[in-house]
Amino acid sequence: MLRHRESLRFANLSLGYFHPMDLTLRFKPCTSTTRNYGVVADTAVQYGYIFLDISLAKLPRPLYSSQYFELRGIMQNRRRWMKLATAAIAALWLGAAALPAPAAAAEKLTVFAAASLKNALDAANAAWAKESGKEAVASYAASGALAKQIENAAPADIFISADLDWMDYVADKNLIKADTRSNLLGNKIVLVAEKAKAKPVEIKQGFDLAGLLGDGKLAMGEPKSVPAGKYGMAALEKLGVWKSVETKVAGAESVRAALALVSRGEAPYGIVYQTDAAADKGVAIVGTFPAEFHPPIIYPIAILAESKNPDASAYLDFLKSDKAAAFFTAQGFTILK
C-alpha cells in the first residue's frame, strides 16, 4: 500500500516549460459536492521524483501553480479510485521508459524563486550560463507555495523568497544551509491600473480607494500568504483604508497573477511590486506606497540543506556580483549589501 507522500525515483523527463520536467501525481477532492475525486498532475517543481499523495482520509490541497494541467476522473468507491491511481502510475512509468534522460540533467542547478523575479532572474541565469557553461533552471511561483514544496522534499538547490517570513519558515525547519543565507534585493509596492484608463492617484492617509474601485475588485496577492499581498494589506491598514476595501479584494495566488487581472481589464486597480508593473506594458503605475507604511520588502536567498550541487555556492556568489546586479536594477530592484 502506498502511503501519503511516499516517493519513487523516476526518470528525468524533458517537456514543456520546465527542463527537465518535474512531475507530480496528486489526488484532490473534486469541486462537486458529491464524494468524488480527481487526479491532478502538477508540473511545478518536483524534479526527478513522483510524489504520490494517496490518502482517503484526508486528501491534500494541491499547491497553486500556473504550470499545471488537470485530469479529472470520477470515482464512486475506493476500489475504482485505487484502480485509477494504479493505471495512472503505470502509464507514467511506461512513458518515462520511452524517453531518454537528458545527459547533463544532474549538473543543472534548480532555483525556486518568487514569481516577481522572473524577468530579472531569467536574464541573470542566461548570463551565468554564458559565463560558466552551467545551466540554472528556475521555477517561479508564490514564495509560500515554493516553501511548502521545499517542506515536502521537492529537490532544489537555491531558494529566493519575496519576504523574510517564508525564508524563516524553511529555516525554522532546518531546510536551508543557514550560513549561506543573506538579503539579496529590495523592492517597492505600487498601485497600478490598466494603461488605457490610468490616472494618477495620491496615496495618503484615508485616501478613497473604495470610491476609485466602485463595483470593481482590487487585485493583489492573497493577503494571508503571498508576500506582495501581505505588504499591500499592511500598507492599507496603516493608511486607514483596509476595512473599506477588504471585501473588494481579489486575492491571487501570486503577484504576477494579480498583475494579469489588471492588465486584462478584469480589475480596475491592483497592488503589485514596482518591478512587476515595469514588466507589463498593459498597466501603468498610478501611485507608489511610501515605504514607512509597510514592512521593508526584502528578498532573502539561501542554499537548501539537501542541495548536493557543487555549483550552488558559485551561483550564489554570481547573483551577488556587480554583473548580476545590473539585471536586477534594470527591472527596478534595489541591491542590498
ZAKOLFI-162016 format. One record per atom (N, C-alpha, C, CB): x, y, z; residue in one letter. Coordinates in steps of 0.2 Angstrom, whole numbers, plus 5000, padded with zeros to 4 digits. Glycine has a CB too. Layout:
% residues N
XYZA
...
% end
This chain:
% residues 337
500449945000M
500050005000M
500450065000M
499550005006M
500350114996L
500750174995L
500450225001L
500650204988L
500950255004R
500750305009R
500850375007R
501150285015R
500550415011H
500550485010H
501250515008H
500150525015H
501350545002R
501950575000R
502550525000R
502150625005R
502350454999E
502950414998E
503250424991E
502650334998E
503850434990S
504250454984S
504550394981S
504750504986S
504550394974L
504850344970L
505350374965L
504350304966L
505950354964R
506450384960R
506150374953R
507150344960R
506150424949F
505850424942F
506350454937F
505150474942F
506250434931A
506650454925A
506550534924A
506550424919A
507150564923N
507050634921N
506750644914N
507750674921N
506250694914L
505850704908L
506050774906L
505150694909L
505950784899S
506150844896S
505550864892S
506750844892S
505150904895L
504550934891L
504351004893L
503950884893L
504051034888G
503751104890G
504251154893G
503151094894G
503951194898Y
504251254901Y
504851234905Y
503751294905Y
504751174909F
505251154913F
505751104910F
504951124920F
506351114911H
506851064908H
507451054913H
507151094901H
507450994916P
507050934914P
506350944918P
507350874917P
505850904915M
505150914918M
505150884925M
504650884913M
504750924929D
504650904936D
503950874936D
504850964941D
503850814938L
503250794938L
502950764945L
503250734933L
502350784946T
502050764952T
501350734951T
501950824957T
501150684954L
500550654953L
500150664960L
500550574952L
499650694960R
499250714966R
498550694965R
499350794967R
498250684971F
497450674971F
497150724975F
497350604974F
496550754973K
496250804977K
495550804976K
496450874975K
495150834981P
494350824980P
494150864974P
494050854987P
493650844971C
493350874965C
492950934968C
492950834961C
492750984964T
492451044966T
491651024967T
492451094961T
491450964965S
490750934965S
490650924973S
490650874961S
490050934975T
489850924982T
489750844983T
489150954983T
489750804978T
489750734979T
490450704981T
489550694972T
490450644983R
491150624986R
491550584980R
491050574992R
491750624976N
492150604970N
492850634971N
491850624963N
493250604967Y
493950634967Y
494250644961Y
494450574971Y
494750684960G
495050704954G
495750694954G
494950774952G
496150684949V
496850674948V
497150744946V
497050614944V
497650764949V
498050824946V
498750804945V
498050874952V
498950824939A
499650814938A
499950884938A
499850774931A
500450894942D
500650964943D
501450964941D
500650984951D
501551004936T
502251014933T
502651064937T
502251024926T
502551084943A
502851144946A
503551134947A
502451154952A
503751094952V
504451094954V
504751034956V
504451134960V
504450974956Q
504750914959Q
505250874954Q
504250874962Q
505750894953Y
506250864948Y
506550804950Y
506850914947Y
506450754946G
506650684947G
506350634951G
507350694949G
505750654953Y
505350614958Y
504650614956Y
505450634965Y
504250564958I
503550574958I
503350564966I
503150514954I
502950614968F
502650614975F
501950584974F
502750684978F
501850534978L
501150504977L
500750524984L
501150424977L
500350574983D
499850594988D
499250554988D
499750674988D
499250494991I
498650454991I
498450444998I
498850384988I
497850475000S
497650475006S
496850475006S
497950525011S
496450425008L
495750435008L
495450465013L
495450365007L
495850475019A
495650505025A
495650585024A
496050485031A
496250605022K
496250675021K
496750695015K
496650705027K
496350715010L
496750725003L
497050795003L
496250714997L
497650805001P
497950875002P
497750914996P
498650865001P
497650984998R
497551034993R
498151044989R
497351104996R
498151044982P
498751054978P
498951124979P
498551034971P
499651134978L
499951204978L
499751234972L
500651194980L
499651304972Y
499551344967Y
500151344962Y
499251414968Y
499951334956S
500551344951S
500251364944S
500951274950S
500551404940S
500251424934S
500451374929S
500551494932S
500851324931Q
501051274926Q
500751204927Q
501851274926Q
500151204928Y
499851134930Y
499251124925Y
499651134937Y
499151054924F
498551034920F
498250984924F
498751004913F
497650974923E
497250934927E
496850874923E
496650974931E
496850814926L
496550764923L
496050734928L
496950704921L
495350754927R
494850734932R
494550674930R
494350794932R
494450624935G
494150564934G
493650564940G
494550504934G
493050524939I
492550514944I
492550444947I
491850534941I
492650444953M
492750384957M
492150374962M
493450374960M
491850324962Q
491250314966Q
491450274973Q
490650274963Q
492050244972N
492250204978N
492950194978N
491850134978N
493250164984R
493950154985R
494250114980R
494050134992R
493950064978R
494250014973R
494350044966R
493749954972R
493850084964R
493950114957R
494450174958R
493250144955R
494450204963W
494950264965W
495650234964W
494850294971W
495750174968M
496450144968M
496650114961M
496450094973M
496150094957K
496250064950K
496550124946K
495650034947K
496250184947L
496450244943L
497150264944L
495950304944L
497250264951A
497950284953A
498450234950A
497950284961A
498350174951T
498750124948T
498950124941T
498550054950T
498350144937A
498450144930A
498850214928A
497750154927A
498650264932A
499050324930A
499750324931A
498750384934A
499950284937I
500650274939I
501050234933I
500750244946I
500650184931A
500950134926A
501050174920A
500450074925A
500550214918A
500650254912A
501250304912A
500050294910A
501350334918L
501950374918L
502550334918L
501850414925L
502650284921W
503250244921W
503350214914W
503150184926W
502850194910L
502950174903L
503150224899L
502350144901L
502850284900G
503050344896G
503750364897G
502650404897G
503950364904A
504650384905A
505150334902A
504750384913A
505050274902A
505450224899A
505650234892A
505150154900A
505150274888A
505250284881A
505650344880A
504650284878A
505750384885L
506150454884L
506850444887L
505750504888L
507350464883P
508050474886P
508050524891P
508550474880P
508450514896A
508550564901A
509150614898A
508850534908A
509050684899P
509550724897P
510250714900P
509350794899P
510750714896A
511350694898A
511650734904A
511850694892A
511550794903A
511850844908A
511350864914A
512050904905A
510750824914A
510250844919A
510550854926A
509650794919A
510950804928A
511150804935A
511650874937A
511650744937A
511850904932E
512350964933E
511951024933E
512850964927E
511351024931K
510951084932K
510751104939K
510251074928K
510751174940L
510651204946L
509851224946L
511051264947L
509551194951T
508751214952T
508651264957T
508351144954T
508351324954V
508251384958V
507451384959V
508551444955V
507251394965F
506551414967F
506551484968F
506251364973F
506151524964A
506151594965A
505451624965A
506651624960A
505451674969A
504751714969A
504551734962A
504851774974A
503951734961A
503751754954A
503951824951A
502951744954A
503951864956S
504151934954S
504851944951S
504051984960S
505251894952L
505951894950L
506051874943L
506351854955L
505551844940K
505651814933K
506051844928K
504951794930K
505851904926N
506251944921N
506951954922N
505952014919N
507051974928A
507751994930A
508151924931A
507852034937A
507951874934L
508251814935L
508351774929L
507951774941L
507951774924D
508051744918D
508651774915D
507451754913D
508651844915A
509251874912A
509951854915A
509151954912A
509851854922A
510451844926A
510651764925A
510351854933A
510251724924N
510351654923N
510651644916N
509751614923N
510451684911A
510751674904A
511451704904A
510351724899A
511651754908A
512251774909A
512751724913A
512351844913A
512451694918W
512851644921W
512951584917W
512351614927W
512551564913A
512651504908A
513151524903A
511951494904A
513151584901K
513651614896K
514351614899K
513551674893K
514451634905E
515051644909E
515351574911E
514951694915E
514851534914S
515151474917S
515051414913S
514751464924S
514651414908G
514451354904G
514051304908G
515151314903G
513751324914K
513251294918K
512551314917K
513451284925K
512051274918E
511351304917E
511051304924E
510951254912E
510651354925A
510251364931A
509551364928A
510351424935A
509151314931V
508451314929V
507951344935V
508251234928V
507551394933A
507151424938A
506451404938A
507251494938A
506151394944S
505451384944S
505151434948S
505251314948S
504651474945Y
504351534948Y
503651524951Y
504351594943Y
503551544957A
502951544960A
502851584966A
502751464962A
502351584969A
502251624975A
502751594981A
501551624978A
503051634985S
503551614989S
503251564994S
503851674993S
502651574996G
502351525001G
502251454998G
501751545003G
502051454991A
502051394988A
502651354987A
501651404981A
503151394985L
503851364985L
504151334991L
504351414982L
503951374997A
504251355003A
503851285005A
504051405009A
503251285004K
502851215005K
503151165001K
502151225004K
503351174995Q
503651124991Q
504351104993Q
503751144983Q
504651144996I
505351134999I
505251085005I
505751195001I
504751105009E
504551065015E
504350995013E
503951105019E
504050985007N
503850925005N
504350885001N
503250925001N
505050905002A
505550874999A
505650884992A
505550805001A
505450934989A
505550944982A
506250964981A
505050994979A
506650924977P
507350934976P
507451004972P
507650884971P
507851044976A
508051114973A
508751124976A
507551164974A
509051174974D
509751204976D
509751264980D
510251204971D
509351314977I
509351384979I
508551404980I
509651434974I
508451444985F
507851474987F
507851544987F
507451444993F
507451584983I
507451654984I
506751674985I
507751694977I
506651704991S
505951724994S
505851794993S
505851705001S
505151814992A
505051884992A
504951914998A
504451894987A
504951885004D
504951915010D
505351865015D
504251915013D
505451895021L
505851865026L
505451805029L
506051915032L
504751815030D
504351765033D
504451695030D
503651785033D
504451685024W
504451625021W
505151595021W
504151625014W
505651635021M
506351605022M
506451585029M
506851665020M
506151625034D
506151605041D
505751535042D
505851655045D
505251525038Y
504851465038Y
505251405037Y
504251465034Y
505651405031V
506051345029V
506651345034V
506251355022V
506951405036A
507551405040A
507351375047A
507751475042A
506751385050D
506551355056D
506451275056D
505851385058D
506351255050K
506351185049K
507051155046K
505751165044K
507551195047N
508251165045N
508251145038N
508451115050N
507951185034L
507951165026L
508351205022L
507251175024L
508751255025I
509251295022I
509951285025I
509051365021I
510451305022K
511151305025K
511151375028K
511751285020K
511151385034A
511051445037A
511651495036A
510951435045A
512251465035D
512751515034D
512751545027D
513451475035D
512351515022T
512351545016T
511751595015T
512251485011T
511351605020R
510851655019R
511051725019R
510351645025R
510751765015S
510851835015S
510251875012S
511551855011S
510251935013N
509751985010N
509952005003N
509452035014N
509651984998L
509952004991L
509652064988L
509751944986L
508952074988L
508652134985L
508152164989L
508352104978L
507952224987G
507352264989G
506952284984G
507652324993G
506352304985N
505852324980N
505352374983N
505452264978N
504852394979K
504352444982K
503652414979K
504452514979K
503152434983I
502452414981I
502152474978I
502052384986I
501752464973V
501352524969V
500652504968V
501752534963V
500252554966L
499552544964L
499652554956L
499152604967L
499352504953V
499352504946V
498552504943V
499652444943V
498552524937A
497852524933A
498052504926A
497552594934A
497452484923E
497552474916E
497852534912E
496852444912E
498352524908K
498652584905K
498152634901K
499152564900K
497752604898A
497252654894A
496852694898A
496852614889A
496752674905K
496252704909K
496652734915K
495752664912K
497252744915A
497652764921A
497652834922A
498352734920A
497552854928K
497552924931K
497952924937K
496852954931K
498352974939P
498752974945P
498252974951P
499153044945P
498552944956V
498152934962V
498652954968V
497952864964V
498453004972E
498853024978E
498752974984E
498653094980E
499252934985I
499152884991I
499352924997I
499652824990I
498852935001K
498952965008K
498452945013K
498853045007K
498552965019Q
498152945024Q
497352945023Q
498252975031Q
497052895023G
496252895022G
496052905014G
495952945026G
496552895010F
496352915003F
495752865001F
496952904998F
495352884996D
494652854994D
494752794989D
494152904992D
495152744991L
495252684987L
494552654985L
495752644990L
494152644990A
493552614989A
493152654983A
493152604995A
493152714984G
492752754979G
493052744972G
492752824981G
493752744971L
494052734965L
493852664962L
494852734966L
493852614966L
493652544964L
492952544962L
493752494969L
492452574965G
491752574963G
491552504964G
491652594956G
491252474959D
490952404959D
491552354957D
490352394955D
492152374956G
492652334954G
493052304959G
493152374949G
493552264958K
493952224963K
494652254963K
494052154961K
494952254969L
495652264970L
496152204969L
495752304977L
496452204964A
496952144963A
497552144967A
497052134955A
497752094970M
498352094974M
498452024976M
498252134981M
499052004978G
499251934981G
498851924987G
499951934982G
498651854988E
498251834993E
498551865000E
498251764994E
498251915003P
498451945009P
498751905015P
497951995012P
498551845015K
498751805021K
499351765019K
498151765023K
499551755013S
500051715011S
500551735006S
499851645009S
500351775001V
500851804996V
501151864999V
500451814990V
501851864999P
502151925001P
501951994999P
502851925000P
501852004992A
501552064990A
500952084993A
501552064982A
500452034994G
499852044997G
499852065004G
499451984996G
500352035008K
500452055015K
500752125015K
500952005018K
501152145011Y
501452215011Y
500852255009Y
502052215006Y
500452245004G
499952285002G
499452295008G
499552254996G
499252245011M
498752245017M
499052285022M
498552175019M
499652275024A
499952315029A
499952395028A
500752295030A
500052405022A
500052475020A
499352505020A
500352485013A
498952475018L
498252495018L
497952505025L
497752445014L
498152455029E
497952465036E
498252525039E
498152395040E
498852535038K
499152595041K
498952665038K
499952595040K
498652655032L
498352715029L
497652725031L
498452715021L
497352675034G
496652685037G
496152665032G
496552745039G
496352625026V
495852615021V
495652545020V
496052645015V
496052495024W
495952425023W
495252405024W
496452385027W
494952425029K
494252405031K
493752425025K
493952435037K
493852475022S
493452495016S
493452455010S
493552575015S
494052425009V
494152385003V
494252315004V
494752414999V
494252285010E
494352215012E
493952175008E
494252205019E
493252185007T
492852145004T
492852154996T
492052165006T
493252194994K
493352204986K
493952174984K
493352284985K
494352144988V
495052114986V
494952054982V
495452104992V
495252044977A
495351984973A
496051954974A
495251994965A
496051914979G
496751884981G
496951834976G
496651854988G
497551844973A
497851804968A
498351754971A
498151844962A
498551704968E
499051654970E
499751684970E
498951594967E
499851734966S
500551764965S
500451834963S
500951724960S
500951874964V
500951944962V
500851954954V
501551984964V
501151904950R
501051904943R
500351894941R
501551854940R
500051854945A
499351834943A
498851894945A
499051774947A
499051934950A
498651994952A
498752044946A
498852024958A
499452054944L
499552104939L
499152084932L
500352094937L
499152024931A
498752004925A
498052024925A
498751924924A
497752024931L
497052044931L
496952114929L
496752034939L
497352154931V
497352224929V
497552234922V
497852264934V
498052204920S
498252214913S
497652184908S
498852164912S
497252134910R
496752114906R
496052154907R
496552044907R
496052204911G
495552244912G
494952204917G
495152264906G
495152154920E
494752124925E
494652154932E
494952044925E
495152194933A
495152234939A
495352304938A
495552194945A
495052354940P
495252424939P
495952444942P
494752474941P
496052414948Y
496652434951Y
496952374954Y
496552484957Y
497652374955G
497952324958G
498552344962G
498252264953G
498852304967I
499452324971I
499952264969I
499252324979I
500452294967V
501052244964V
501652274966V
500952224957V
502252244965Y
502852264965Y
503052314960Y
503452214966Y
503452364961Q
503652414956Q
503952374950Q
504152464958Q
504352324951T
504652284946T
504152244942T
505152234949T
503652224944D
503152184940D
502752234936D
502652154945D
502652294938A
502252344934A
502752364928A
502152404938A
503352364929A
503852384924A
503852334919A
504552404927A
503752274920A
503752214916A
503152204911A
503952154920A
502552244913D
501952234909D
501752294906D
501452204914D
501752294899K
501652364896K
500852374896K
501852354889K
500452324898G
499752344899G
499552374905G
499352274898G
499952394909V
499752434915V
500252494916V
499852384922V
499952534920A
500352594922A
500352604930A
500152664918A
500852634932I
500952644939I
500552714940I
501652654942I
500052714945V
499652774946V
499852804953V
498952764946V
500252764957G
500452784964G
500952744967G
499852794968G
501352764971T
501852724975T
501752734982T
502552744973T
501752674986F
501552674993F
502252694997F
501352604995F
502252745001P
502852765005P
503052705009P
502652825009P
503752695009A
504052635012A
503852635020A
504752645011A
503752695023E
503652695030E
502952665032E
503652765033E
502552645027F
501852625028F
501852545028F
501352645023F
502352515027H
502352435026H
503052415029H
502152415019H
503152345031P
503752325032P
504252325027P
503752245035P
504952325028P
505352335022P
505352275018P
506152335025P
505352285011I
505252225006I
505952205005I
504952255000I
506052145007I
506752115007I
506652045003I
507052105014I
507152024999Y
507151964996Y
507751924998Y
507151974988Y
507651875003P
508251835005P
508351785001P
508151815012P
509051755001I
509251704997I
509651655001I
509651724990I
509651584999A
509951535003A
510051474999A
509651525010A
510551435000I
510651374998I
510251325002I
511451344997I
509851274999L
509451225003L
509951175006L
508951194998L
509651155011A
510051105015A
510251035012A
509751085022A
509751015007E
509850955004E
510250964997E
509150925002E
510451024995S
510751034989S
511450994989S
510851104988S
511650954984K
512250924983K
512650954977K
512150854983K
512351004974N
512651034968N
513251074969N
512051074964N
513851054966P
514451084968P
514451164965P
515051044965P
514051184961D
514051244958D
513551294962D
513751244951D
513251274967A
512751314971A
513151374974A
512451274976A
513651364977S
514051424980S
514251474975S
514651394984S
514551454969A
514751494964A
514151534961A
515151454959A
513651504960Y
513051534958Y
512751584963Y
512451484957Y
512751574969L
512551624974L
513051684974L
512651594981L
513651674973D
514151724973D
514051764966D
514851704973D
513851734961F
513751774955F
513151814955F
513551724949F
512551794959L
511951834960L
512151894964L
511451794963L
512651894968K
512851944972K
513351994969K
513151924979K
513551974963S
514052014960S
513752074956S
514451974955S
514252124954D
514052184950D
513752164944D
514652224949D
513952104941K
513752084934K
512952074935K
514152024932K
512752034940A
512052014941A
511652074943A
512051954946A
511952114947A
511652174950A
511352214944A
512152224954A
511652224938A
511452264933A
510752234930A
511952264927A
510652174930F
510052144928F
509452154933F
510152064927F
509652154939F
509152174944F
508952244944F
509352144951F
509452284944T
509252364944T
508852384938T
509952404945T
509052344932A
508652364926A
507952354927A
508952324920A
507752304931Q
507052294932Q
506752334938Q
506952214933Q
507152374941G
506852414947G
507052394954G
506152424946G
507352334955F
507552314961F
508152354964F
507752234961F
508152354971T
508752384974T
509252334976T
508552434980T
509852344976I
510352294979I
510452304986I
510952294974I
510452254990L
510552254997L
511252224998L
510052225001L
511652265002K
512352235004K
512352225011K
512852295001K
% end
